[in-house]
């Protein structure tokens, strides 16, 4: 079992940057993979980026070149650096952890991109 707490959401202008953080209650070495999902109003929740225990990363096409997922093992924290933000990036962003066949979710943090 792991608890996940997201932070860093807020209101930013188009083209701006924001860094989200996800603090886990246990060592990242004990988590198979962590990721970021997002859900916009009226839309399905979608996968944004993932990082495995071994460091392999994945990004959905719409954020490639703009978002970067990273981790700090000493702080048990995963980050999502978001650059060149667009209005269509507006959503609640959720941190996700996978431990074997089980998945865990944070409560989400709202990102609003608007002028």
C-alpha positions in Angstrom: 0.0 0.0 0.0 1.2 3.5 -0.8 -0.2 7.0 -0.2 0.2 9.6 -3.0 0.0 13.4 -2.5 0.1 15.7 -5.5 1.0 19.4 -5.4 2.0 22.2 -7.8 -1.2 22.8 -9.7 -2.5 26.3 -10.4 -3.4 28.8 -13.0 -0.9 29.6 -15.7 -0.9 31.5 -19.0 -0.7 29.7 -22.3 3.0 29.1 -23.1 3.9 29.1 -19.4 5.4 26.3 -17.3 4.4 24.4 -14.2 5.9 21.6 -12.2 3.8 19.0 -10.5 5.0 16.9 -7.6 3.8 13.5 -6.3 5.1 12.5 -2.9 4.9 8.8 -2.2 4.8 7.3 1.3 7.2 4.5 0.5 10.5 4.1 -1.4 10.2 4.4 -5.2 12.4 1.3 -5.4 9.4 -0.7 -4.1 7.1 0.7 -6.8 7.0 -0.9 -10.3 5.9 2.2 -12.1 4.5 5.7 -11.5 2.6 7.9 -13.8 0.6 11.0 -14.4 -3.0 10.9 -15.7 -5.3 13.8 -16.4 -9.0 14.3 -16.8 -10.6 17.3 -18.4 -14.3 18.2 -17.8 -16.5 15.9 -19.8 -13.6 13.8 -21.0 -12.2 10.4 -20.1 -9.1 10.1 -17.9 -6.0 9.7 -20.1 -2.5 8.7 -19.5 0.0 11.5 -19.8 3.4 10.0 -18.8 4.9 7.1 -16.9 8.3 6.2 -15.4 9.3 2.7 -14.3 11.5 1.6 -11.4 14.3 1.2 -13.9 13.8 4.7 -15.4 12.1 3.9 -18.6 9.7 6.7 -19.6 6.6 7.0 -21.8 4.7 10.1 -23.0 1.4 10.4 -24.8 1.8 12.0 -28.2 0.1 15.3 -27.3 2.7 16.1 -24.7 5.9 14.8 -26.2 8.6 17.5 -26.3 6.8 19.6 -23.8 6.4 17.5 -20.6 9.1 15.6 -18.7 8.6 13.0 -16.0 11.4 12.6 -13.5 12.0 11.3 -10.0 14.0 12.0 -6.9 14.4 8.6 -5.1 15.8 10.3 -2.0 12.6 12.3 -1.6 10.3 9.5 -2.7 8.9 12.0 -5.2 8.0 12.0 -8.9 7.7 15.2 -10.9 6.0 16.3 -14.0 7.6 19.4 -15.6 5.2 21.0 -18.0 6.4 23.5 -20.5 4.7 25.4 -23.4 1.3 24.8 -21.8 -1.8 25.0 -23.9 -5.4 25.6 -23.0 -6.1 22.0 -23.9 -3.8 20.9 -21.1 -6.3 22.1 -18.6 -7.4 19.2 -16.4 -7.2 17.6 -13.0 -3.8 15.8 -12.9 -3.6 12.5 -10.9 -0.6 10.7 -9.7 -0.7 6.9 -10.1 1.5 4.1 -8.7 1.6 0.5 -9.7 2.8 -2.2 -7.3 2.6 -5.5 -9.1 -1.0 -5.9 -10.2 -2.4 -3.2 -7.8 -2.8 0.5 -8.7 -3.1 3.5 -6.3 -4.2 7.1 -6.9 -3.7 10.5 -5.4 -6.6 12.9 -5.1 -5.5 15.1 -8.0 -4.3 18.7 -8.5 -6.0 21.1 -10.9 -4.1 22.7 -13.7 -5.8 25.6 -15.5 -4.2 27.1 -18.6 -5.9 30.3 -19.6 -5.3 33.9 -20.5 
